[in-house]
Amino acid sequence: MGSKRASDTRLACRRCDQCGIRTGVKSDDDDVCVLQCSLCGKEYPFYKSQREDRQLRAMEEKSDMPSACNTYDTIIVGGGPGGLSAGIYALRAAMKTILIEKGAPGGQMAINKGIENYPGFIDINGFELSERFLKHAKSYGLEILQEEAIAIEPGIEFHSVRLANGKTLKAYSIILSPGGISRTLGVPGEIENLGRGVSYCATCDGFFFTGKPVAVVGGGDTALEEALYLSKIASEVHLIHRRKEFRAGRIVQQRINMEPKIKVISNAVVTNIISDGNGVSSIVVKNGEGAESELHVEGIFIFVGFAPNRKLVPAGAKMSEGGFVLTDERCESSIPGIFVIGDLRQKYANQIVVAASDGCISALAAARCVEMRKAGFTNCKLAA
């Protein structure tokens, strides 16, 4: 066997001819490298000479190749449902994988009080579902680094992820899943009263408004679900939406109509958030005819959507006018080897189940991409 083949077998893995699953290194010595399929157990021995092995080790020591401990097949940035799903499928594909998440795993899913539209669960707490995702990923040995990623730097052979602690990790592929950030109303008093009556998470802050009047702004599923949650805590809930009809599902709308503590104010917007020095005391609401009125509330919960968290998107990645990354059907961006999933990717719907499927697709595509890049092809789109 030539030296090129010997180095390929020692440094990389291949696919099992029997079941299509990537195989991992079972043993590696001076004479033979044995790969074994993690699913069916089939073994693939590759014989090599000691001379070839010595030459390979000498090349590794002299090269500028990043140290093995900081080099991965794929790096997943973001630990929401998309990132955790990608971790599961990446490890099933026998890739050396690390997931970077600066906060708690689960992302926005973890702070959702109740999830009723994820297949297999009629009703489950978002934190519990996040824990199930995490437990599943850890069962495969997913390495999770609780650190902030500050930059993605594309490269010819490796892509790099720079961390806030000054370290840099390198990988053949990157799966970017940073999610989104809450949109603001952009009205006076909003930023000034953040944490003093202004909130973007009813599950997090609802307790502080027990027995008090509050307002919820928004017309999607999240806004209505959070209004229902707050109706169990607050004295009354004013649900304010700028349009005449809600965008939320019919079932949630029916529950809103059946809840006596929720008062719907449609075709109206909030123009000002007023404080009495201790926190929010009232808000100014303008109706469709332009008339304004002051409404006494002690808390306002804002759910007007999410903006894509695009600060890590490297230059050169194609994006939509709305700031979402454009990808192909494999979730690969215009930069080969960089995949984008979840709320950052341009698509029809943003749902937990969609993010999870993005994670699956991107990991399977990344596995093929890694094989191509290890074989010397810089453009893994050739594997499509």
C-alpha positions in Angstrom: 0.0 0.0 0.0 1.4 3.4 -0.9 2.1 6.1 1.7 -0.9 8.2 0.6 -3.3 5.4 1.3 -1.6 4.6 4.6 -1.9 8.2 5.8 -5.6 8.4 4.8 -6.4 5.3 6.8 -4.5 6.4 9.9 -5.9 10.0 10.0 -9.4 9.5 8.7 -12.3 7.2 8.8 -14.4 5.8 6.0 -17.9 4.5 5.5 -19.0 0.9 6.1 -19.8 -0.8 2.9 -22.5 -2.9 4.6 -24.7 -0.2 6.3 -23.4 3.2 5.1 -22.5 4.3 8.6 -19.1 6.0 9.2 -16.5 3.7 10.8 -14.2 4.6 13.6 -10.6 3.5 14.4 -10.7 0.4 16.5 -6.9 -0.1 16.8 -3.8 1.4 15.2 -0.2 0.1 15.5 2.9 -0.1 13.4 1.6 -2.8 11.2 -2.2 -2.4 10.8 -4.9 0.1 11.3 -8.3 -1.5 12.0 -11.5 0.4 11.4 -14.8 -0.9 12.8 -18.4 0.1 11.9 -20.1 1.4 15.1 -23.4 -0.1 14.0 -22.9 -3.5 12.5 -19.4 -4.2 13.9 -17.8 -5.0 10.5 -14.0 -4.5 10.6 -11.7 -3.2 7.9 -8.0 -3.9 8.4 -5.4 -1.8 6.5 -1.9 -3.0 6.5 1.1 -0.7 6.3 4.8 -0.8 6.7 6.8 0.6 9.6 8.7 2.8 7.2 5.4 4.4 6.0 4.3 4.9 9.6 7.6 6.6 10.6 7.4 8.9 7.6 3.9 9.9 8.4 4.7 10.7 12.1 7.7 12.8 11.0 5.5 14.8 8.6 3.0 15.5 11.3 5.6 16.8 13.7 7.1 19.2 11.1 3.8 20.4 9.7 2.0 23.6 10.7 -1.1 21.5 11.1 -3.1 22.5 14.3 -2.6 20.2 17.3 -5.0 17.3 17.4 -6.6 18.4 20.7 -7.8 21.6 19.1 -8.8 20.1 15.7 -12.1 18.5 15.0 -14.1 17.1 12.2 -16.9 19.5 12.9 -17.5 22.3 15.4 -21.1 23.1 16.3 -21.7 26.7 17.5 -24.9 27.0 19.4 -26.7 24.5 21.7 -30.3 24.9 20.8 -32.5 22.1 19.4 -30.7 22.4 16.0 -27.2 22.3 17.5 -28.0 19.4 19.9 -29.6 17.5 17.1 -26.5 18.1 14.9 -24.4 16.8 17.8 -26.4 13.5 17.9 -26.1 12.9 14.2 -22.5 14.0 14.0 -21.4 11.5 16.6 -23.5 8.8 15.0 -21.4 9.5 11.9 -18.2 8.9 14.0 -17.0 12.5 13.6 -14.8 14.1 16.2 -17.2 16.8 17.4 -17.4 19.6 19.9 -20.4 21.9 20.6 -19.8 25.4 21.8 -22.5 27.1 23.8 -22.0 30.1 26.2 -25.4 29.7 27.9 -27.6 26.8 29.0 -28.2 24.1 26.4 -31.6 24.3 24.7 -31.6 28.0 23.8 -35.0 29.6 23.4 -36.6 26.1 23.7 -35.4 25.9 27.4 -37.4 28.9 28.5 -40.6 27.9 26.9 -43.2 27.0 29.5 -45.1 24.5 27.5 -44.5 22.9 24.1 -47.4 21.2 22.5 -46.3 20.8 18.9 -43.2 18.7 19.1 -44.0 15.2 17.7 -44.3 12.5 20.4 -45.1 15.0 23.2 -48.6 16.2 23.7 -47.4 18.7 26.3 -43.9 19.1 27.7 -42.0 21.8 29.5 -39.3 23.4 27.3 -36.6 22.9 29.9 -37.5 19.2 30.2 -37.4 18.8 26.4 -34.0 20.5 26.4 -32.7 18.1 29.0 -33.9 15.2 26.9 -32.0 16.6 23.9 -28.9 17.1 26.0 -29.1 13.7 27.6 -29.5 12.0 24.2 -26.4 13.9 22.8 -24.3 13.1 25.8 -25.2 9.4 25.5 -23.0 9.5 22.4 -20.2 11.3 24.2 -20.8 14.8 22.8 -18.1 17.2 24.0 -19.6 20.5 25.2 -17.6 23.6 25.8 -19.3 26.4 27.8 -17.6 29.3 26.2 -18.5 32.2 23.8 -17.5 32.0 20.2 -16.6 35.5 18.9 -15.6 34.9 15.3 -15.7 32.3 12.5 -12.8 32.4 10.1 -13.1 30.4 6.9 -9.9 28.6 5.6 -8.8 26.5 2.7 -8.1 23.3 4.6 -9.6 24.1 8.0 -12.1 26.6 9.3 -11.5 28.3 12.6 -13.6 29.4 15.6 -12.1 32.0 17.8 -13.2 32.0 21.5 -13.6 34.8 24.0 -10.9 33.1 26.2 -8.3 33.7 23.4 -8.2 30.1 22.2 -8.8 29.0 18.6 -10.4 25.7 17.5 -10.1 24.4 14.0 -12.3 21.9 12.0 -13.0 20.6 8.6 -16.6 21.8 8.9 -18.6 24.2 11.1 -22.3 24.0 11.9 -23.5 27.4 12.9 -26.6 27.5 15.1 -26.6 30.7 17.2 -30.4 31.2 17.0 -32.0 34.6 17.2 -32.4 37.5 19.5 -35.7 39.1 20.7 -36.9 42.0 18.6 -37.6 45.2 20.5 -40.5 47.7 20.1 -38.0 50.6 19.9 -40.2 52.9 22.0 -39.3 55.3 24.8 -38.9 53.7 28.1 -38.3 50.2 26.8 -34.5 49.9 27.3 -34.6 52.1 30.4 -37.0 49.8 32.2 -35.5 46.5 31.1 -35.6 44.3 34.2 -37.9 46.9 35.9 -41.1 45.9 34.3 -40.0 45.3 30.7 -39.4 41.6 29.9 -39.0 39.3 26.9 -39.6 36.1 28.9 -42.8 35.4 30.8 -41.5 32.1 32.2 -38.5 33.9 33.6 -40.2 37.0 35.1 -43.9 36.2 35.4 -43.5 35.3 39.1 -42.7 39.0 40.0 -46.1 40.1 38.7 -48.3 37.9 40.8 -51.6 39.6 41.3 -50.6 42.6 39.1 -51.9 43.9 35.8 -49.6 43.2 32.8 -49.5 43.7 29.0 -48.4 41.3 26.4 -47.4 42.6 22.9 -47.4 40.3 19.9 -49.7 38.2 17.8 -47.8 34.9 17.2 -47.8 31.6 19.0 -45.3 32.7 21.6 -47.1 35.9 22.5 -50.5 34.1 23.0 -49.0 31.1 24.8 -47.2 33.5 27.2 -50.4 35.5 27.7 -52.1 32.3 28.7 -49.3 31.5 31.1 -49.4 35.0 32.7 -53.2 34.7 33.1 -52.5 32.1 35.8 -50.3 34.6 37.7 -51.3 38.2 37.0 -54.6 39.9 37.9 -55.3 40.7 34.3 -53.5 40.5 31.0 -53.9 43.0 28.1 -53.0 41.3 24.9 -52.0 44.0 22.3 -51.5 43.3 18.6 -50.9 45.7 15.8 -53.2 43.8 13.4 -56.8 42.8 13.5 -56.1 39.1 13.4 -53.5 37.0 15.2 -50.9 34.9 13.4 -51.0 32.2 16.1 -52.6 28.8 15.6 -56.4 28.5 15.9 -56.2 26.3 19.0 -54.2 28.9 20.9 -56.6 31.6 19.7 -59.6 29.7 21.0 -57.9 29.3 24.4 -57.3 33.1 24.5 -61.0 33.7 23.8 -62.0 31.4 26.6 -59.8 33.0 29.2 -61.7 35.8 31.1 -58.6 37.4 32.5 -57.2 38.2 29.0 -58.4 41.4 27.3 -57.5 41.6 23.6 -56.6 45.0 22.2 -56.2 44.6 18.4 -55.2 47.0 15.7 -53.1 48.9 18.2 -49.5 49.6 19.1 -47.6 50.6 22.2 -45.9 54.1 21.7 -44.5 54.7 25.2 -43.6 52.9 28.4 -43.9 55.0 31.5 -42.1 54.5 34.8 -42.9 56.0 38.2 -39.2 55.7 39.3 -39.6 52.2 40.7 -40.5 50.5 37.5 -43.2 50.4 34.8 -46.4 52.0 35.9 -48.3 52.4 32.6 -48.1 52.2 28.8 -49.4 54.4 26.1 -51.4 52.6 23.4 -52.4 54.1 20.0 -55.3 52.6 18.1 -55.8 52.3 14.4 -57.4 55.7 14.2 -54.4 57.4 15.8 -56.0 58.0 19.2 -53.8 57.4 22.2 -54.8 56.3 25.7 -52.8 55.4 28.8 -53.2 51.9 30.3 -52.2 51.0 33.8 -49.9 48.0 33.9 -47.0 47.1 36.0 -45.3 44.8 33.6 -45.0 44.6 29.8 -43.9 41.4 28.0 -42.8 41.8 24.5 -43.0 39.0 21.9 -42.7 40.6 18.5 -40.4 38.0 16.9 -36.8 37.3 16.7 -34.0 38.8 14.6 -31.4 36.3 13.3 -28.2 36.3 15.4 -25.9 37.0 12.5 -22.8 38.4 14.3 -20.8 35.2 13.7 -21.7 34.9 10.0 -18.4 35.2 8.2 -17.9 37.7 5.3 -18.7 36.1 2.0 -21.7 34.1 3.1 -24.8 35.0 1.1 -27.7 36.5 3.0 -31.2 37.6 2.4 -32.4 41.2 2.8 -33.8 40.2 6.2 -30.4 39.1 7.4 -30.9 35.3 7.2 -28.2 33.1 5.7 -29.1 31.5 2.3 -28.3 27.8 2.2 -28.8 24.9 -0.1 -31.0 21.9 0.7 -28.1 20.5 2.8 -28.0 23.6 5.0 -24.6 24.5 3.5 -23.9 28.2 3.1 -22.2 29.7 0.1 -18.9 29.0 1.9 -18.0 25.3 1.4 -17.9 23.5 4.7 -19.8 26.1 6.7 -23.4 25.0 7.5 -26.1 27.2 8.9 -29.2 25.9 10.7 -32.1 26.9 12.9 -33.4 30.5 13.2 -30.4 31.9 11.3 -31.2 30.0 8.1 -33.6 31.4 5.6 -36.6 29.1 5.4 -40.4 29.0 5.5 -41.0 28.3 9.2 -39.1 28.6 12.5 -40.1 25.7 14.7 -38.3 23.4 17.1 -39.0 20.4 14.9 -37.6 22.3 11.9 -34.5 23.3 13.7 -34.0 19.7 14.8 -34.3 18.5 11.2 -31.8 21.1 10.1 -29.4 19.7 12.6 -29.8 16.2 11.2 -29.4 17.3 7.6 -26.4 19.5 8.3 -24.5 16.8 10.3 -25.1 14.2 7.6 -23.9 16.6 4.9 -20.9 17.7 7.1 -19.8 14.1 7.4 -19.6 13.8 3.7 -17.9 17.2 3.5 -15.3 16.1 6.0 -14.5 13.0 3.9 -14.0 15.2 0.8 -11.8 17.7 2.6 -9.6 15.0 4.1 -9.2 13.5 0.7 -7.8 16.8 -0.5 -10.9 18.5 -2.1 -11.3 22.0 -0.8 -14.8 22.4 -2.2 -17.0 19.8 -0.5 -20.0 21.0 -2.5 -18.7 18.5 -5.0 -20.1 15.8 -2.7 -23.6 17.1 -3.2 
